[in-house]
Amino acid sequence: MTIREVIEQREEVNLAPWAAKASQSRGRGRPEPEREDRTCYQRDADRILHSRSFRRLMHKTQVFLQPEGDHYRTRMTHTLEVSRIARTIARALCLNEDLTEAAAMGHDLGHTPFGHAGEAALTEIMGIPFHHNEQSLRVVDKLEKNGLGLNLTYEVRRGILCHSGPDQAETLEGQIVRLSDRIAYINHDIDDAMRAGILRNEDIPPEIAAVLGNTHSQRINTLVSDVVQTSMGRPVIEMTPEIESAMLALRAFMFEHVYRNPVAKGEESKARRIIQELYRYYIAHPEKLPEDFQPQLDLEGMPRVVCDYVAGMTDKYAVYKFEEIFVPTAWSIR
């Protein structure tokens, strides 16, 4: 037996009956031979980890735009936190950790520069909704590897797409990623808001703290433990009504006091202008797009290709390109 076959056999024995087994995957869009050393889901996680779009996450904003300090979250650290929370839940429920990890690692690859401000800017200027979950799927399907995509399995692709939006992943592993994303961002955004001085721990409503806990670790432990205990031994991923209600109340509190806070969002109008000016520029000058984007112009049209290019930028690169294009070069004084 190959190593992969041994792992697949272990999954059949050790995972829950309703877990997504690698040997039962619905496969890839382009069939390819299996590897001897890894399952299909392990390979998907590796492909995402080694992709260019994954590396760019380290320079993409989570909530605070270009914050001063080394300890604020980025899309990269957020993704790693989601991955760990999701794997913890999957392991406890005897579900497929490799599938869970792969979907978690890929879920935010389509985020624009400047977080949701960039998403709103592209929606406004294109006249059609830009959804980062759909763009994440587009990244792994079409944009990576010079247009070839990563050719991921159906289950991982659905986990990426369905981490937000109206659809629900068919696999419990994909559903875990969706819930873990929310658990992660609500709690680490509290941490970042406290670091920024716009929130204090005592500002969290006492009725929420009484249910979820008073500290970052207590809240995450409460939420994760509740998911595990409520879902244990059943083909569902859910929380008790009390805990879920408290989590939703905490999320609403964060929208009111952090996500719409002028300190956290004070620079968003500038960020939106950068995104929209770059979009207009490349629409007017498609020849300035990088070479690897040029072949797609005839296939998918200029608006879609320009959107892909701008959406893929990091915060720093978007600012750099804006300065290069629109800011006059300073006079050199000798």
Secondary structure, DSSP 8 states (H G I E B T S, - for coil): --HHHHHHHHHHHHS-TTS--GGG---BSS-----SSS-HHHHHHHHHHTSHHHHHGGGSBSSSSS-SSS-S-BHHHHHHHHHHHHHHHHHHTT--HHHHHHHHHHTTTT--TTHHHHHHHHHHHHSS---HHHHHHHIIIIITTTTT----BHHHHHHHHTTSSS---SSHHHHHHHHHHHHHHHHHHHHHHHHHTS--GGGS-HHHHHHH-SSHHHHHHHHHHHHHHHHTTSS-----HHHHHHHHHHHHHHIIIIIT-HHHHTTHHHHHHHHHHHHHHHHH-GGGS-GGGTTHHHHH-HHHHHHHHHHH--HHHHHHHHHHHHS-------
